[in-house]
């Protein structure tokens, strides 16, 4: 059995570099070579430069009459949003890599309460992930954000044979800059090539390095090394687009301004209590100026908004589903967000967030009051290790 946890310190094997520097390995599942991918990306870049970028939003039902032929895994019941200067049209709700509460679906798959410490070879775990990914594809969801080595391994396997339906975001957080031994360009290159090889991936759509939550704790040299690794990944065809994960708003702003070519997508917290502040000197102004895509984690405040356990037939399921849809609708009222990326543990949860897309977007007075009560309760009951979510009430 393969057990992989978020805290595992798995050093990259230098021999992996030979695999990824060949540049013309044919992918077994989707028959896409790195050279072909780079040619296609170059064509797309020319289109954007010529003013042929996709519309900002294609709403469910496509009332705008937009050309949807280039939208990956298009479904008329889903909304799609332009992910900044990447030009990708991404589903308005995506799939986060985490699988918290998975024990309710696959008992004994984790060690103790360590949700990230999963037996990746467990057949029921693999079946669960494959079924959830299948339902995402059915509903028009087209992006998965994998944050850890275990998530990369799980989702690359679940996408075998259907990579053409989903964009894949990659981070092997255990051996990126959170690890003090992995703060050079060379080590990050080794980490990335190791991850590609382990997951049998020729390339990823987004390499978004997981920084310390307060990424300003990284010194300037580390961030220069990080930017250099991201630039290398793009130029070599290993990653179509690049960015980071961080909670540090002032530092995000500084990075976007200093490295505009590498900071194409940012991943941050964004809950149903977050509010966008129009500050011309703030992070949102910088994201807008530099046309940066923005994914929001923890839309359900790490499940603190729910009364139930997410188990099948939980007596609170109906109410929790309603709250989940209210949260998604509230977040999507902010057109700056490309998409919230909730973790999803069963097909019913996928159906529920997809249903939120088809419901009326603006919350009425009663719905807003209900969501406010739920979020106030969630804020009061946040575990100590999630108190940082409160720092993202005003963005």
Protein Blocks (a to p, Z undefined) as FASTA:
>chain_A
ZZddfklccdddfklmmmmmnopaccfklopafklmmmmmmmmmmmmmnopaccfbdceh
ilnopafklpghiafkbccddehjnopacdfbdcdfbfghklmmmghkaghjllklccfk
lmklmmmmmmmmmmmmmnopabdcdfbfklmmmmmmmmgoilmmpccddddfklmmklmk
lmcfklmmmmmmmmmmmnopabdfbdcddddfblmlpcfklmmmmmmmmmmmmmnopafb
dcdddfblklmmmmmmmmmmlmmbccddddfkbccdddfkbmklmmmmnopacddehklg
nollpmbloighiaklmmmmmmmmmmmmmmmmpmkbmbacdddfbfklmmmmmmmmmpcf
bdcfklmmmmmmmmmmmmmmgcfklmmmmmmmpZZ
